Structures are given as structure tokens and as C-alpha cells.
Amino acid sequence: MATKTWKLGEVCKGGIITTTINKKTLCVIGKDWDYSKGTRRSSDQSGAKEWIRFEIPVEYFDTTNGNREVESFLLDLTTSYHTGKIMDWFEIKK
């Protein structure tokens, strides 16, 4: 399983996006920044509160509609630039 945390700050609703992908499921989690741990990108945000989650099967992600749904979800959370970077990460890791 591959996991990556994107600490995007003010260019993202909540400030943090955590992505995971394994053989069966692709998951995008939106989290609120935990200011008690600090405001820098280097701060430990592993305990940040989850406020939204999107999961789909990896086989469905490979279809046009699945890809579009993930991209649409990410665009609701962050900018098109960061959405592209996250989508590229999914393509590499699957």
C-alpha cells in the first residue's frame, strides 16, 4: 500500500489531503490542519481530523468515468495544479 500526505495549507480546503492506493482501493481523505502541532509544513499532522473521504475500486479508476470522479473530487478540495500532481501520483503508484 502506498500513502502520501499532501500538506497544501491555504490552497486546499482543510489544508491536508492524504492519498492511499493498494491493489483494490484508491482513497482520498481531506483533513483539517491540526494547529496544536504547529503551522509549518514540517509539523506532524498525522493526528489531523478527517472531515471528508472518497474511495473507489482501482479497476473503476482505470475507466474514464472513474478518473473523472476522482479528479472532480480533488478539484473541490484544491487547485487544478495540485489536482494534476495528485492524479499523476495515482497513475505512477497503481
C-alpha positions as CSV (number, residue, x, y, z in Angstrom):
1,M,0.0,0.0,0.0
2,A,1.3,3.4,-0.9
3,T,0.3,6.5,1.2
4,K,1.2,10.1,0.7
5,T,0.2,13.2,2.7
6,W,-0.1,16.5,0.8
7,K,0.3,19.4,3.2
8,L,-1.1,22.2,1.0
9,G,-2.2,24.7,3.5
10,E,-4.3,27.6,2.2
11,V,-4.6,26.3,-1.3
12,C,-6.7,23.3,0.0
13,K,-9.9,23.1,2.0
14,G,-8.8,21.9,5.4
15,G,-5.2,22.2,4.4
16,I,-4.3,18.5,4.1
17,I,-5.0,15.7,1.6
18,T,-3.9,12.1,2.3
19,T,-4.0,9.7,-0.5
20,T,-3.7,5.9,-0.4
21,I,-3.7,3.2,-3.0
22,N,-3.4,-0.5,-2.8
23,K,-4.3,-3.4,-5.1
24,K,-8.0,-3.0,-4.6
25,T,-8.9,0.6,-3.4
26,L,-7.9,4.2,-4.2
27,C,-8.7,6.6,-1.4
28,V,-8.6,10.4,-1.0
29,I,-9.0,11.9,2.5
30,G,-9.5,15.6,3.3
31,K,-8.2,16.6,6.7
32,D,-8.3,19.8,8.9
33,W,-4.9,21.2,9.8
34,D,-4.0,20.5,13.4
35,Y,-2.7,23.9,14.6
36,S,-1.9,22.4,18.1
37,K,1.0,20.6,16.3
38,G,2.3,23.8,14.6
39,T,1.8,25.7,11.4
40,R,4.8,24.7,9.4
41,R,4.7,22.1,6.7
42,S,7.3,20.1,8.7
43,S,4.8,19.8,11.6
44,D,3.4,16.3,12.5
45,Q,-0.1,16.2,11.0
46,S,-0.7,12.5,11.4
47,G,-3.4,13.1,14.0
48,A,-5.3,15.7,12.0
49,K,-9.1,15.3,12.0
50,E,-10.6,13.7,8.9
51,W,-13.6,15.6,7.5
52,I,-14.2,14.0,4.1
53,R,-13.3,10.8,2.3
54,F,-13.7,9.4,-1.2
55,E,-12.9,5.7,-2.1
56,I,-13.3,3.8,-5.3
57,P,-12.0,0.4,-6.6
58,V,-8.8,0.7,-8.6
59,E,-10.4,-1.1,-11.6
60,Y,-13.0,1.7,-11.7
61,F,-10.3,4.4,-11.5
62,D,-8.9,3.0,-14.8
63,T,-12.1,3.9,-16.6
64,T,-12.8,7.4,-17.9
65,N,-15.7,7.9,-15.5
66,G,-13.7,6.8,-12.5
67,N,-10.8,9.0,-13.4
68,R,-13.2,11.9,-13.9
69,E,-14.9,11.3,-10.5
70,V,-11.5,11.4,-8.6
71,E,-10.4,14.5,-10.5
72,S,-13.7,16.2,-9.8
73,F,-13.5,15.4,-6.1
74,L,-9.9,16.7,-5.9
75,L,-10.9,19.9,-7.7
76,D,-13.5,20.5,-5.0
77,L,-10.7,20.3,-2.4
78,T,-7.8,22.1,-4.1
79,T,-6.4,23.9,-7.2
80,S,-6.1,22.3,-10.7
81,Y,-2.3,22.3,-10.3
82,H,-2.3,20.2,-7.2
83,T,-5.1,18.0,-8.6
84,G,-2.8,17.2,-11.5
85,K,0.1,16.4,-9.3
86,I,-2.1,14.0,-7.1
87,M,-3.5,12.4,-10.2
88,D,0.0,11.8,-11.6
89,W,1.0,10.2,-8.3
90,F,-2.0,7.8,-8.6
91,E,-1.0,6.9,-12.1
92,I,2.6,6.1,-11.0
93,K,1.5,4.1,-8.0
94,K,-1.2,1.9,-9.4
